[in-house]
Amino acid sequence: MCWPAMLTGTLRAADPILYSFRRCPYAMRARLALAISATPYILREVKLSAKPAAMVAASAKGTVPVMVLADGTVIDQSLDIMRWALARHDPARWLARDDRDLIAQCDGPFKQALDRYKYPERHGADPRDHRESGVAFLRAVEAQAAPEFGLTDAAIIPFVRQFAGVDRGWFDALPLPHVHAWLNRFVDGPLYAAIMLRLAPWAPGDAPVRMPQPALP
Ligand SMILES: N[C@@H](CCC(=O)N[C@@H](CS)C(=O)NCC(=O)O)C(=O)O
């Protein structure tokens, strides 16, 4: 930050605001890109059953994440928030690993299989059929494993984490060594810890939660 901003705080006051929900995979991917790009922003945790009026006024579709920039621009699709943050600053070269086809498979068939596997009671479905469709996507992820983590990885890994969590024993027994190592490294790593802050839902008048949070000593 330049010295006039440190003195006046004016730039910080204009940081973008992110409406988010801690465990939402779409919001997680947005927070990952904001974290790796070291983008300053104000984080507002949302309770999905009681969305703040300010969020709905910014984006009537009522899904998280929603980012509101200082000039009033609203970005209300998670992938757009990722690309906006990385276009600003991409120190880890995440944009070099942007596989739109794999991300579309994640957001389409894999997300559908995940919902039906995780919540069979809502879909009247046999969860085992749907987890097998999910495995088809995981095989594609396994085949494209790379040592570098990038935009594609950050976009899909929150969904794979949810899928793994439904029945960890079954997931761990799948013959997908790269997927297992990739997911474990991510969940044990500093970036994951940095984006998974536990916060009470935001209410108007609350002190701003400024991101990134200072690193612990
Ligand atoms: N296409 C949107 C999808 C976002 C989305 O569906 N988020 C879920 C939470 S994970 C949501 O806000 N659902 C609304 C609700 O549950 O009321 C994006 O990529 O940002």
PDBQT file of the ligand as one rigid body, heavy atoms in Angstrom, charges set to zero:
ROOT
HETATM    1  N1  LIG A 301     -23.412 -19.872 -10.738  1.00  0.00    +0.000 N 
HETATM    2  C1  LIG A 301     -23.234 -19.362  -9.406  1.00  0.00    +0.000 C 
HETATM    3  C2  LIG A 301     -23.738 -20.419  -8.431  1.00  0.00    +0.000 C 
HETATM    4  C3  LIG A 301     -23.627 -19.995  -6.982  1.00  0.00    +0.000 C 
HETATM    5  C4  LIG A 301     -24.501 -20.836  -6.060  1.00  0.00    +0.000 C 
HETATM    6  O1  LIG A 301     -25.350 -21.615  -6.509  1.00  0.00    +0.000 OA
HETATM    7  N2  LIG A 301     -24.322 -20.681  -4.733  1.00  0.00    +0.000 N 
HETATM    8  C5  LIG A 301     -25.206 -21.347  -3.786  1.00  0.00    +0.000 C 
HETATM    9  C6  LIG A 301     -24.515 -21.720  -2.487  1.00  0.00    +0.000 C 
HETATM   10  S1  LIG A 301     -23.242 -22.931  -2.704  1.00  0.00    +0.000 SA
HETATM   11  C7  LIG A 301     -26.304 -20.384  -3.373  1.00  0.00    +0.000 C 
HETATM   12  O2  LIG A 301     -26.031 -19.243  -3.071  1.00  0.00    +0.000 OA
HETATM   13  N3  LIG A 301     -27.566 -20.851  -3.348  1.00  0.00    +0.000 N 
HETATM   14  C8  LIG A 301     -28.681 -20.025  -2.951  1.00  0.00    +0.000 C 
HETATM   15  C9  LIG A 301     -29.428 -20.550  -1.783  1.00  0.00    +0.000 C 
HETATM   16  O3  LIG A 301     -29.066 -21.628  -1.271  1.00  0.00    +0.000 OA
HETATM   17  O4  LIG A 301     -30.343 -19.866  -1.334  1.00  0.00    +0.000 OA
HETATM   18  C10 LIG A 301     -21.751 -19.013  -9.197  1.00  0.00    +0.000 C 
HETATM   19  O5  LIG A 301     -20.907 -19.638  -9.864  1.00  0.00    +0.000 OA
HETATM   20  O6  LIG A 301     -21.441 -18.096  -8.426  1.00  0.00    +0.000 OA
ENDROOT
TORSDOF 0
